[in-house]
């Protein structure tokens, strides 16, 4: 059996950390905060960046390509896990994740310097800008693929017996802190730049014009450029670190792996634990994590039509309130085990997502919530012509009448039902009994007007929707209710994410630990989690129910609960030196 199963060695008991151990743990955590800041920065500014680097396309298409570039960072993460995981098991933890911070930091800084499409197009080479952006995003994803495993293994192998869950939870908190840091810097920069500098109207490559605020035009670069200071601090800190005790002991004894990849994944006795780690731990953890943070933000902005500033403020305050939960559940896992907390978080999330998101709609946009309940909308079409609009890379085109109707209604957060019609029947959308043919060239305009007349609030005039004037504008019943709901969603995040590093580290032996744990973690978070927004939107468009996309995280979380309950052993007392 490749998995270490020994309990703490005779005579070894839980003890406080030494000053030197505290230094390397805190230094590792701080460096990882900066890594996550770099990575999340793009996600928060995806639409702004789309206007800069994909301006050759219409607005809807450019946003799709911007999301494609964001998704590229997730897609390559497992490959980064393989590349840097192998290096970490061959040459050491310290040197490997020093390289990852350099790659992440330099590529992030470079995004801030990258000329836009329009600038490069003036020289006839506009395509260079989006291609270079995509390359930089892939480098970020590769670096993050190696960073997490290195940081988690490094911290766990320094932690004293009986405190591993608590100390690795500092690494887990860094993801939320990195997201929070990116939101704070974006909001601060946006507020200052837009108040100090005027908006500008530019002409796109397709001849259309766009009015951009100062932040949208050039201020968005500042958070990326600021990262060079964070990079310098991170590199300096990591240069002070020493190698982990477990890896040094293994090297001295000559027991380190000569071929970590083939040993970890080419032998079933080891590979099965990577598969079980994916299905019984990280897949459920990932969808709960992304639902509680990223999908909640997406839901507020894209479904509930809350403006970007207000949505970011609401999510930021919920994250501030919940950050200590990572440490609480990490420490609790040292006492009662990793499994009960991680699997309990998956189960709680699966059982309560529907009522919580329904409450979020009622609190954040009461007028929309009322319209969804009271305005009957029907898509009458031949259902065999309807596509499942799953489009994670943004390249598919959905042009059939049924798809056009459903996509527009889904983007407008309209609940609707579908009535099947005979083949060849033109698709129509019925609002309060009145038909609107999709083939009409003015369909988008007329259906929007009809929905507004029927009771669906327009984005421009909806006094009921939540709105924050500034970051401290949260002290009203509506805003506190929204933050409270987001807080509950984030508590589930801390439950599944706080103990996960310790659980994964303990599942694999030292000689292939970095390689083995990194791959299931990044497949779970990069693919299962990263595909959540695209999958959920396709499910919403398919069914006409704005909550139907929640079945994606619910089913995966329940599946992980069952697999983990049956097949994943409790690992809290395992000896990492064995």
PyMOL commands that set and color helices and strands:
alter all, ss='L'
color gray80, all
select helices_A, chain A and resi 19-44+46-53+59-75+77-91+93-113+117-121+127-158+164-196+214-219+221-239+245-253+260-265+268-303+308-322+324-336+338-364+366-374+383-385+401-411+443-454+477-498+500-507+510-529+532-543+550-567
alter helices_A, ss='H'
color red, helices_A
select strands_A, chain A and resi 200-203+209-212+377-381+417-420+428-431+434-437
alter strands_A, ss='S'
color yellow, strands_A
deselect
rebuild
show_as cartoon
